[in-house]
């Protein structure tokens, strides 16, 4: 297969959405190019979907979303260059006229976390494989091989504040290298050593100002909030400082202001706030795992279809980073395997070779890459009965996973290749995960077969 011409695809998309002057903001997530348009009414969805390389489009969360696939960063790079070259796009959060605060939050979360999903997923699967190989006796815990591999798997969590600050700075057009220094200061050994043996809550001072010390390695919220504050400060400095002083003044002021501000104010509040949110979520799951499983397993596809599932991802990442496991991530697996099941049911019943081919391709795609959007938009969203079948299957499988308190030891997307995330030292955790996902798949396949019409055609 010939390599795709991403520049050509970007040009075609830009032409059919009204040109660069109609773009007020842009970002991307795992599979979608997300655009804020000044006037969505001038865009013909059918024309955009007809472009080779665009799987589907959606108008959700205040954005015009184009489903591209996992190579969307390549498209974004070309699209960004074309639009910004005209000087018509805003340099930070999209500011379309109908952009609500909620939509801006979703867009921001998506833009910040998208670039680090690949390292998080790869590291998570590697961590699961290390645990599995250790249990099988292939790796000896404490050996040099083990330490090297474990370091490779754990580095992403140790450096999480640095990665998030870089991603936030890039999202808001601030200098990402200065952002990396701010994040690095939070995990610098001498700073960490100030806590001594006391850990979180140890006290220090900065020119007489009390400082509540925290361990920032593996934290999520402090880095994002610090990144937002830094980005605002940096852009203000960049606008006001004369050109001959920009090499020194913006980075100097950013470091002198942001590192103390983070450790004195932002960090402690964010750490305690993040722990509170995580505790509330985990309490809800502990209080009623079945209900939580039904809501997340059944409702996740709805969130994905509107592109607002990104609001939940930081909670899962924070749980993994803080306590080493998460209850929500397995429930998203239930959704994905419900989609697999429904697609299998359609494949078995539909007469149309086009429908069969599309369904089977969807199954293979989810199994290998956890990307459900092509099947979701191409097969389920336009068929209410099949979409309902997926919701029910995800809810049933999710209920079992919630009841059994299944966890993942990594933040990953639900596919067969990410099964190692269920390996955590407890055999029954993995067994129950497989049972729950089998339930989602089987129920989805049965309902998909029942609700699929033999003469069904793709919309």
C-alpha positions as CSV (number, residue, x, y, z in Angstrom):
1,X,0.0,0.0,0.0
2,X,1.4,3.4,-1.0
3,X,2.1,5.9,1.7
4,X,-0.7,8.5,2.1
5,X,0.0,12.0,1.0
6,X,-0.8,13.8,4.3
7,X,-0.3,17.2,2.8
8,X,-2.7,16.6,0.0
9,X,-5.3,15.2,2.5
10,X,-4.9,18.3,4.7
11,X,-5.4,20.6,1.6
12,X,-8.5,18.7,0.6
13,X,-10.0,18.9,4.1
14,X,-9.1,22.6,4.4
15,X,-10.8,23.4,1.1
16,X,-14.0,21.7,2.0
17,X,-14.4,23.2,5.4
18,X,-14.3,26.7,4.2
19,X,-10.6,27.4,4.1
20,X,-8.2,28.6,6.8
21,X,-10.2,31.7,7.5
22,X,-13.0,29.4,8.9
23,X,-10.7,27.7,11.4
24,X,-10.6,29.3,14.8
25,X,-8.9,26.5,16.7
26,X,-7.6,22.9,16.2
27,X,-6.4,19.9,18.0
28,X,-6.4,16.1,17.7
29,X,-7.0,13.1,19.8
30,X,-6.2,9.4,19.3
31,X,-8.1,9.1,16.1
32,X,-9.8,12.4,15.3
33,X,-8.8,15.8,13.9
34,X,-10.9,18.2,16.1
35,X,-11.6,21.6,14.6
36,X,-13.4,24.7,15.9
37,X,-15.0,26.4,12.9
38,X,-16.2,30.0,12.8
39,X,-19.2,28.9,10.7
40,X,-20.1,25.2,10.6
41,X,-23.2,25.8,8.5
42,X,-21.1,26.2,5.3
43,X,-19.6,22.8,5.6
44,X,-21.2,19.9,3.7
45,X,-20.6,16.7,5.8
46,X,-21.1,14.4,2.7
47,X,-18.4,16.2,0.8
48,X,-16.0,16.0,3.7
49,X,-16.7,12.3,4.3
50,X,-16.1,11.7,0.6
51,X,-12.5,12.6,0.9
52,X,-10.2,9.6,0.7
53,X,-8.7,9.3,4.2
54,X,-11.7,10.6,6.2
55,X,-13.7,7.7,7.7
56,X,-16.5,9.8,9.2
57,X,-17.4,13.2,10.6
58,X,-19.2,14.3,13.8
59,X,-20.4,17.6,15.2
60,X,-19.9,17.3,18.9
61,X,-18.5,19.0,22.0
62,X,-18.5,22.3,20.1
63,X,-16.1,20.9,17.5
64,X,-16.2,19.6,13.9
65,X,-14.5,16.2,14.3
66,X,-13.0,14.2,11.4
67,X,-12.3,10.5,12.1
68,X,-8.9,9.8,10.5
69,X,-7.4,6.9,12.5
70,X,-4.3,6.4,14.6
71,X,-2.1,8.3,12.1
72,X,-4.0,11.5,12.7
73,X,-0.9,13.2,14.2
74,X,0.7,13.1,10.7
75,X,-2.3,14.9,9.3
76,X,-2.4,17.4,12.1
77,X,1.2,18.4,11.5
78,X,0.4,19.2,7.8
79,X,-3.0,20.8,8.6
80,X,-1.5,22.9,11.4
81,X,1.2,24.3,9.0
82,X,-1.3,25.1,6.3
83,X,-3.7,27.0,8.7
84,X,-1.2,28.8,10.9
85,X,0.7,29.9,7.8
86,X,-2.2,32.2,7.0
87,X,-2.2,33.7,10.5
88,X,-6.0,33.2,10.8
89,X,-6.0,30.7,13.7
90,X,-5.9,31.7,17.3
91,X,-2.6,30.5,19.1
92,X,-4.3,28.8,22.0
93,X,-7.7,27.3,23.0
94,X,-10.2,27.4,20.2
95,X,-12.4,30.4,20.5
96,X,-15.3,29.8,18.3
97,X,-18.3,31.9,19.0
98,X,-20.5,29.1,20.3
99,X,-17.6,27.5,22.3
100,X,-19.0,26.9,25.8
101,X,-16.8,26.5,28.8
102,X,-17.5,22.8,29.0
103,X,-16.5,22.3,25.4
104,X,-13.3,24.3,25.9
105,X,-12.5,22.0,28.8
106,X,-13.0,18.9,26.7
107,X,-10.9,20.3,23.9
108,X,-8.2,21.3,26.3
109,X,-8.0,17.9,28.0
110,X,-8.0,16.1,24.6
111,X,-5.2,18.3,23.3
112,X,-3.0,17.8,26.4
113,X,-3.4,14.1,26.7
114,X,-3.3,13.0,23.1
115,X,0.4,13.2,22.6
116,X,1.2,11.1,25.6
117,X,-1.3,8.3,25.1
118,X,1.1,6.2,23.1
119,X,3.9,6.2,25.7
120,X,1.4,5.5,28.5
121,X,-0.2,2.6,26.6
122,X,3.2,1.1,25.5
123,X,4.6,1.4,29.0
124,X,1.5,-0.1,30.6
125,X,1.5,-3.2,28.4
126,X,5.3,-3.6,29.0
127,X,4.6,-3.4,32.8
128,X,2.0,-6.2,32.5
129,X,4.3,-8.4,30.4
130,X,7.1,-7.9,33.0
131,X,4.7,-9.1,35.8
132,X,3.6,-12.0,33.7
133,X,7.2,-13.1,32.8
134,X,8.2,-12.8,36.5
135,X,5.4,-15.0,37.6
136,X,6.3,-17.6,34.9
137,X,9.9,-17.6,36.2
138,X,11.3,-16.2,32.9
139,X,12.5,-13.0,34.7
140,X,14.0,-12.9,38.2
141,X,12.9,-10.0,40.2
142,X,15.8,-7.8,41.1
143,X,18.0,-9.1,38.2
144,X,19.7,-6.6,35.9
145,X,17.4,-7.6,33.1
146,X,14.4,-7.1,35.2
147,X,15.6,-3.7,36.4
148,X,16.3,-2.5,32.9
149,X,12.9,-3.6,31.6
150,X,11.1,-2.3,34.7
151,X,12.9,1.1,34.3
152,X,11.7,1.3,30.7
153,X,8.1,0.5,31.8
154,X,8.1,2.9,34.7
155,X,9.9,6.0,33.3
156,X,6.7,7.4,31.8
157,X,5.1,7.6,35.3
158,X,8.2,9.0,36.9
159,X,8.4,11.7,34.2
160,X,4.7,12.3,34.0
161,X,4.8,15.9,35.3
162,X,7.5,16.7,32.7
163,X,5.5,15.1,29.9
164,X,2.3,16.8,30.8
165,X,3.9,20.2,31.2
166,X,5.5,19.8,27.8
167,X,2.2,18.8,26.2
168,X,0.3,21.6,27.9
169,X,2.9,24.2,26.8
170,X,2.7,22.9,23.2
171,X,-1.1,23.0,23.3
172,X,-1.0,26.7,24.2
173,X,2.0,27.7,22.1
174,X,4.4,28.3,25.0
175,X,8.0,27.1,25.0
176,X,7.9,23.4,25.8
177,X,11.5,23.2,26.9
178,X,11.1,25.8,29.7
179,X,8.0,23.8,30.7
180,X,10.1,20.7,30.9
181,X,12.5,22.5,33.3
182,X,9.5,23.4,35.5
183,X,8.4,19.8,35.6
184,X,12.0,18.6,36.1
185,X,12.4,20.9,39.1
186,X,9.4,19.2,40.8
187,X,11.1,15.8,40.6
188,X,14.7,17.0,41.1
189,X,16.5,14.8,43.7
190,X,17.5,17.7,45.9
191,X,14.0,19.0,46.0
192,X,12.5,15.6,46.8
193,X,15.1,15.2,49.5
194,X,13.6,18.1,51.4
195,X,10.8,15.9,52.4
196,X,13.1,13.6,54.3
197,X,11.2,10.6,55.7
198,X,8.1,12.6,56.3
199,X,6.7,12.3,52.8
200,X,3.7,14.4,51.6
201,X,2.9,17.2,54.0
202,X,6.5,17.8,55.2
203,X,7.1,21.5,55.7
204,X,9.8,23.8,54.3
205,X,9.9,27.5,53.5
206,X,10.7,29.8,50.6
207,X,12.0,33.2,51.8
208,X,9.9,32.7,54.9
209,X,6.8,31.6,53.0
210,X,5.6,28.2,54.3
211,X,5.8,25.4,51.7
212,X,3.9,22.1,52.0
213,X,6.2,19.6,50.3
214,X,4.7,17.0,48.0
215,X,6.1,14.2,45.8
216,X,5.2,15.2,42.3
217,X,6.5,12.2,40.4
218,X,3.6,10.3,38.8
219,X,1.1,13.2,39.5
220,X,-1.3,14.5,36.9
221,X,-3.3,17.5,38.1
222,X,-0.4,19.7,39.4
223,X,1.5,19.5,36.1
224,X,-1.6,20.5,34.1
225,X,-2.5,23.4,36.3
226,X,1.1,24.6,36.4
227,X,1.3,24.2,32.6
228,X,-1.8,26.3,32.1
229,X,-0.4,29.1,34.4
230,X,3.0,28.9,32.8
231,X,1.6,29.1,29.3
232,X,-0.4,32.2,30.2
233,X,2.7,33.8,31.8
234,X,5.0,32.9,28.9
235,X,2.7,34.3,26.2
236,X,2.3,37.6,28.2
237,X,6.1,37.9,28.5
238,X,6.6,37.0,24.8
239,X,4.1,39.8,23.9
240,X,5.7,42.5,26.1
241,X,9.5,41.8,26.3
242,X,11.6,43.5,23.6
243,X,13.1,41.2,21.0
244,X,16.7,41.6,22.1
245,X,15.8,40.4,25.7
246,X,13.5,37.4,24.7
247,X,16.4,34.9,24.9
248,X,16.8,35.5,28.6
249,X,13.9,37.3,30.2
250,X,10.9,35.0,29.4
251,X,12.7,31.8,30.6
252,X,14.2,33.5,33.6
253,X,11.0,35.0,34.8
254,X,9.1,31.8,34.0
255,X,11.4,29.6,36.2
256,X,11.6,32.1,39.0
257,X,7.9,32.6,39.2
258,X,6.4,29.2,38.2
259,X,8.6,26.8,40.3
260,X,7.9,28.6,43.6
261,X,4.3,29.2,42.7
262,X,3.8,25.6,41.9
263,X,5.4,24.2,45.1
264,X,3.7,26.8,47.3
265,X,0.2,27.1,45.9
266,X,-0.7,25.0,42.8
267,X,1.0,21.7,43.7
268,X,-0.4,21.1,47.2
269,X,-3.9,22.1,46.2
270,X,-3.8,20.0,43.1
271,X,-2.3,16.9,44.8
272,X,-5.0,17.0,47.5
273,X,-7.7,17.8,44.9
274,X,-6.6,15.0,42.6
275,X,-6.5,12.5,45.5
276,X,-10.0,13.6,46.6
277,X,-11.4,13.0,43.1
278,X,-9.7,9.6,42.8
279,X,-11.0,8.6,46.3
280,X,-14.6,9.6,45.4
281,X,-14.5,7.6,42.1
282,X,-12.9,4.6,43.8
283,X,-15.4,4.9,46.7
284,X,-18.3,4.9,44.2
285,X,-17.0,1.8,42.5
286,X,-16.5,0.1,45.9
287,X,-20.0,1.1,47.0
288,X,-21.7,-0.3,43.9
289,X,-19.4,-1.9,41.5
290,X,-22.4,-3.3,39.5
291,X,-24.0,0.1,39.0
292,X,-20.7,1.7,38.1
293,X,-20.0,-1.1,35.7
294,X,-23.4,-0.7,34.0
295,X,-23.1,3.0,33.7
296,X,-19.5,3.1,32.3
297,X,-19.6,-0.2,30.3
298,X,-22.9,0.8,28.7
299,X,-22.4,4.5,28.4
300,X,-18.8,4.7,27.3
301,X,-19.7,4.4,23.6
302,X,-22.1,7.3,24.0
303,X,-19.2,9.4,25.5
304,X,-16.9,8.3,22.6
305,X,-19.5,9.2,20.0
306,X,-19.7,12.7,21.3
307,X,-15.9,12.9,21.8
308,X,-16.2,13.7,25.5
309,X,-14.7,10.6,27.0
310,X,-11.5,12.5,27.4
311,X,-12.8,14.1,30.6
312,X,-12.6,10.7,32.3
313,X,-9.2,9.6,31.0
314,X,-7.2,11.9,33.5
315,X,-9.0,10.1,36.4
316,X,-7.8,6.7,35.2
317,X,-4.3,8.0,34.5
318,X,-4.2,9.6,38.0
319,X,-5.3,6.3,39.6
320,X,-2.6,4.3,37.9
321,X,0.0,6.9,38.7
322,X,-1.0,7.3,42.4
323,X,-2.1,3.8,43.5
324,X,-0.9,1.5,40.7
325,X,-4.3,0.3,39.5
326,X,-7.6,1.5,38.2
327,X,-11.2,0.2,38.3
328,X,-12.6,2.3,35.4
329,X,-10.3,1.2,32.6
330,X,-11.6,-2.4,32.6
331,X,-15.1,-1.0,32.1
332,X,-14.0,0.7,28.9
333,X,-12.8,-2.7,27.7
334,X,-16.4,-3.9,28.2
335,X,-17.6,-1.3,25.8
336,X,-15.0,-2.1,23.1
337,X,-15.7,-5.9,23.3
338,X,-19.4,-5.2,23.1
339,X,-18.7,-3.4,19.8
340,X,-16.7,-6.4,18.7
341,X,-19.6,-8.7,19.5
342,X,-22.2,-6.6,17.7
343,X,-20.0,-6.3,14.7
344,X,-19.5,-10.1,14.7
345,X,-23.3,-10.6,14.9
346,X,-23.8,-8.3,11.9
347,X,-21.0,-10.1,10.0
348,X,-22.8,-13.5,10.6
349,X,-26.3,-12.3,9.5
350,X,-26.0,-9.6,6.9
351,X,-26.1,-10.6,3.2
352,X,-24.3,-7.6,1.8
353,X,-20.7,-8.3,1.2
354,X,-19.9,-4.6,1.8
355,X,-21.5,-4.8,5.3
356,X,-19.8,-8.1,6.0
357,X,-16.4,-6.7,5.0
358,X,-16.9,-3.5,7.0
359,X,-18.0,-5.4,10.1
360,X,-15.1,-7.9,9.9
361,X,-12.6,-5.1,9.4
362,X,-14.0,-3.3,12.4
363,X,-13.5,-6.4,14.6
364,X,-9.9,-6.8,13.5
365,X,-9.2,-3.1,14.0
366,X,-10.6,-3.2,17.6
367,X,-8.9,-6.5,18.5
368,X,-5.5,-5.1,17.4
369,X,-5.7,-1.4,18.1
370,X,-8.7,-0.7,20.3
371,X,-10.0,1.9,17.8
372,X,-13.8,1.6,17.9
373,X,-14.8,4.8,16.1
374,X,-14.9,3.5,12.5
375,X,-17.3,0.7,13.6
376,X,-19.2,3.0,16.0
377,X,-19.9,5.7,13.4
378,X,-20.0,3.5,10.3
379,X,-22.2,0.7,11.6
380,X,-23.8,1.5,15.0
381,X,-24.6,5.2,15.4
382,X,-26.9,5.2,12.3
383,X,-28.7,2.0,13.5
384,X,-30.5,2.6,16.8
385,X,-31.2,-1.1,17.4
386,X,-27.5,-2.1,16.9
387,X,-26.4,0.9,19.0
388,X,-28.8,-0.2,21.8
389,X,-27.4,-3.7,21.5
390,X,-23.9,-2.5,22.1
391,X,-25.0,-0.5,25.1
392,X,-26.7,-3.5,26.7
393,X,-23.7,-5.8,26.0
394,X,-21.3,-3.3,27.4
395,X,-23.5,-2.8,30.5
396,X,-23.8,-6.5,31.2
397,X,-20.1,-7.1,30.8
398,X,-19.3,-4.0,32.7
399,X,-21.6,-5.1,35.6
400,X,-19.6,-8.3,35.9
401,X,-16.3,-6.5,35.8
402,X,-17.5,-4.1,38.4
403,X,-18.9,-6.8,40.7
404,X,-15.6,-8.7,40.6
405,X,-13.6,-5.5,41.2
406,X,-11.5,-6.1,38.2
407,X,-8.6,-3.6,37.8
408,X,-5.9,-2.8,35.3
409,X,-2.3,-2.0,36.3
410,X,-1.9,0.4,33.4
411,X,-3.9,3.0,31.4
412,X,-4.5,1.3,28.0
413,X,-7.2,1.1,25.4
414,X,-9.3,-2.1,25.2
415,X,-8.0,-4.6,22.8
416,X,-6.5,-8.1,22.8
417,X,-3.0,-6.9,22.7
418,X,-3.5,-4.9,25.9
419,X,-4.6,-7.9,28.0
420,X,-1.3,-7.8,29.9
421,X,-2.7,-4.7,31.7
422,X,-4.9,-7.1,33.7
423,X,-1.9,-9.0,35.0
424,X,-1.3,-7.6,38.5
425,X,-0.2,-10.6,40.6
426,X,-3.7,-11.8,41.3
427,X,-4.7,-14.7,38.9
428,X,-8.4,-14.2,39.4
429,X,-8.2,-10.6,38.3
430,X,-7.1,-11.8,34.9
431,X,-9.6,-14.6,34.9
432,X,-12.5,-12.4,35.8
433,X,-11.4,-9.8,33.2
434,X,-11.5,-12.5,30.5
435,X,-15.0,-13.7,31.7
436,X,-16.3,-10.2,31.7
437,X,-15.1,-9.4,28.2
438,X,-16.4,-12.7,27.0
439,X,-19.8,-11.8,28.4
440,X,-19.7,-8.4,26.5
441,X,-18.6,-10.1,23.3
442,X,-21.2,-12.9,23.4
443,X,-24.1,-10.7,24.5
444,X,-23.1,-8.2,21.8
445,X,-22.9,-10.9,19.1
446,X,-26.3,-12.4,20.0
447,X,-28.1,-9.1,20.2
448,X,-26.3,-7.9,17.0
449,X,-27.4,-11.0,15.2
450,X,-31.0,-10.6,16.5
451,X,-31.3,-6.9,15.6
452,X,-29.4,-6.9,12.3
453,X,-31.6,-7.0,9.2
454,X,-30.4,-9.5,6.6
455,X,-30.8,-6.8,3.9
456,X,-28.9,-4.2,5.9
457,X,-26.8,-1.7,4.0
458,X,-24.3,0.8,5.2
459,X,-25.7,4.3,5.6
